[in-house]
Amino acid sequence: MLRTGEKGQRKATHLPWNCVVFSIGGRWLAVKTLEVAGISPWKPSIPVGGCTPFIASVVRQNQAVLPVFDLALLLRLHVQGSHPLCLRIKHPLGNMAICIDEEMPVLHTLEHDAVQAYRGNDIPAEGSYTSGLDEIPILALSQLGSCMK
């Protein structure tokens, strides 16, 4: 027999989302911190052949050679600044690099109830949050490249 009652019941708690907020072409985007492998100065990329959407080059980061996901091209934007940065992300198929604006990314903690559904359909997103008048998408990095044509 099951009993109900307030004694011993636990209230569901939602952990906050820790994000890295960065810009590409002046547009603000976010990724979960657990999906970030690092941030460093951008090094020139090396073009490669292939037909993978939005991956047409690689970049050397220390001893690793990473495919470059051209998020700026996907968003139809241009990276801003003369000293862009490299955002190394953890993708299920292996780490990748994304060239981002030179403005230093910031860490941001979002309470669970601040995250809402992303209303756009230009990029895969786990959700979004509002900052001023801007809706900032939280990228679903595991879907980058898999659903793009």
N, C-alpha and C positions, 0 to 999 in steps of 0.2 A: 504494500500500500504506500502510495506517495503522499507526502504531506507538503503543503505550501505554507509559507509564513515568512515573515520578515527576518526572523532570527537565522543567522547564517547565510543570508543572501548577500551576494556581492554585486556591487554596481560595476557595470562594464566601463573600463577605462580605455581611452584611445590615446596612444602615444603621439606626441607631436611629430610633424614631418620636418626633418632637418634638410635644408636645400642649399645648393649653390646657385646663386642668381647671377647671370651673365648676360651680355648683349651681343647681338650680331646685327650689324647694320643699324644700330641704334634701337633695335627691338629687344625687349627684355624677355628672357626665357629662364627656366629653372630646371634643375635635375636633383634627384635625391643624392645626398652626400655619400651614401653607401655605394653609389654607382660611379663615383669619381675616383680615378686612379691618380690624378695629379694635375697641376697647372704649371706651365713653364713657358719661356719665350718661344715663339713660333720659329721654326727652322724651315728653310726652303724645301718644298715637296718635290718629289720625283714622279713625273707622269708614268703611268703604266697602262698597258692595253687591257681590255676586258669589257664585259658588258654588264657588270654589276651596277645598278642604278646609283648615281651620286657618289661612286667610289672610282676615281680615275687617277689617283696618285697615292704615294706612300711617303712617310716622313720618318727619319731616323731620330729616335729618342734614346740617348745613351747607347746601350747594346741592342736595343729592340728596333725593329722596323714595323711601323704601324700603318694600317690602311687609313686613309683620310676620308672621313664622311663629310661631304661638302654640304653642310646644312645651310650655308648662305645661298647656294645655288637652288636648293629645294625651296627656300623661302623667297627666292627672287630678290635677294639683298646683296650688298657688298660689304665685306668686313671693313670697319672704319679704323683709322689710325695708322701711323707709320711703324708701330711696334706691336703687331698683333700677338695674341697669346694662343697657346696650345692647350686645349682642354682634353685630357686623356680620360676616356670613359671605359667602363667595364660593360662589354656587350657579351651576351651568351656565346657568341662565336669567337670571342677574343677581344682584347683591348683595341680601341680605335682612337683616332685623333680627330678633333674638330677645331678648325681655326675660328677664333672669336675676336671681338673688338679688343683694343688695347686697354680699355677700362677694366681695372681689377675686379674680378668677381667678388661677391660678398656672401657670407653665410647668413642664412635666414631661417628662423624657426617658425613653423606654422602650426597653430593649434588645429586639431583634427577638424573642428567645425568650420574653420576658415577655408578648407579645401572644398571646391565645388566642381561640378562637371565642366569640362572645357567645351565651349560653344562653337569653336572653330572646327574646321576639318582639313586644315592645311598641313598639320603634323600629328603624329600619334602622341596622345597625351594621357597621363593617368588622372589628370584633373587640372585645376587652375586655382589661382587666388587673385584677388583684386588689390591693386596698389594704386590709390588715387582713382583715376579714371581708366587705368589700364588693366586688362585681364592678362595675367602672366601664366602661360601654360607650363605645366610640370611635365617634361618630356617622358614618354615611355620608351626608354632607350632600347629595350629588348625588341621593339618593333621597328626600329630604324632600319631601313633597307629592305625589310621583309614584305612590306605592303606598298612600296613605292614603285612607280613605273615611269 
